[in-house]
Amino acid sequence: MESRAILRYARITPRKARRVIDLVRGKSAGDALLFLRFMPYRGARFVEKVLESAMANAEQKKAVNPESMKIVKAFVDQGPATKRVEPRAMGRANVIKKRTSHITLVLSEEG
């Protein structure tokens, strides 16, 4: 049985979120949760919340122990970027893109 959770429009760049996702992909949910708690990256907070949500979804489905489930799919897609203008010298301007991410985790029973 599969359980999944998606966090959309997370205010973190996809590149920074992927750095964390790549470290937990393939691990058991319980181990990954412990791993994320002590990770220094800001993206770990976002991924931790998505993992907790996927585990809660598995519990609602009356699956096996959610902590023993394995992260089979984990990926980050780019969301829309909000654009801001930064004034520069001589009347010019720079565009600053504040990027967002869509984080997806899929848990499945080991076996």
Steps between C-alpha positions, in 0.01 A plus 500: 500500500629844409465825685602838364514864598566815296606842622431764240637852469768450768712816521833330438691461177471156339877462494527537878205267562646232268821498705298372796266270303796316345628412848176336622383325182489121553518511881231373736261771619605474866870527420443787257297692757780469756754593234305814402458619860874551541582622151625862493336594168188717486350267240499220757213674685283495188581137415442396863149647492418322173633169638292535818194569283566192284537289816172639637331419167628142526363475853159618376502229235564241775826395333781317678703694755573831319849517652600176325384623158762595243535821297470363147453827310618843603532792265488878484344692212533870437198714584424852384753770579389837633695784346631802686683803365818624665604856411855546369717794406417741218129410488554134419335208676573134573228235516516272803317168466370355825464135405254247639496119508250216489632220725355146455566190714360151441522232770452130437510181705832322501489153365 
